[in-house]
Amino acid sequence: MFKTVLFPIDSSRETREAADVVINIVNTYTSDLFLLSVVEENQETAMSSEPEVAKLLLGAKTLFEQQGISAKTIEKFGIPSFTICDVADEINADLIVMGCRGLGLTAEQNSKSSAHRTIDLAPCPILIVP
């Protein structure tokens, strides 16, 4: 049912909590897992350093490997909600799993989180983990 799962990650608590759900889904459906981190340029509150993102992706990949799950990592630049949906389309994702909030919420964007904006744009089902 969920052959390809996309898991957008940042260093938020919500992402860490969603990882357990991703492990369950990937093991249940023997899914291919893609970990995505989006570097947002010119945003002070978001993770914006490439070395930080590389370290985050490596840590997440290691976490999943410890659970016997092989994951592919993707690092992109852009606006998270648009980039998540673009990558989901590129990899033909059957499911996007993400935490309900992440680090990318700024004062001028406070009406909608990246998760909410992704829901509006997604090319496939999304599981939002509270």
Stockholm file with secondary structure:
# STOCKHOLM 1.0

chainA/1-130         MFKTVLFPIDSSRETREAADVVINIVNTYTSDLFLLSVVEENQETAMSSEPEVAKLLLGAKTLFEQQGISAKTIEKFGIPSFTICDVADEINADLIVMGCRGLGLTAEQNSKSSAHRTIDLAPCPILIVP
#=GR chainA/1-130 SS CCSEEEEECCSSHHHHHHHHHHHHHHHHHTCEEEEEEEECTTCTTSCCCHHHHHHHHHHHHHHHHHTTCCEEEEEEESCHHHHHHHHHHHTTCSEEEEESCCSCCCGGGTTSCHHHHHHHHCSSCEEEEC
#=GC SS_cons         CCSEEEEECCSSHHHHHHHHHHHHHHHHHTCEEEEEEEECTTCTTSCCCHHHHHHHHHHHHHHHHHTTCCEEEEEEESCHHHHHHHHHHHTTCSEEEEESCCSCCCGGGTTSCHHHHHHHHCSSCEEEEC
//
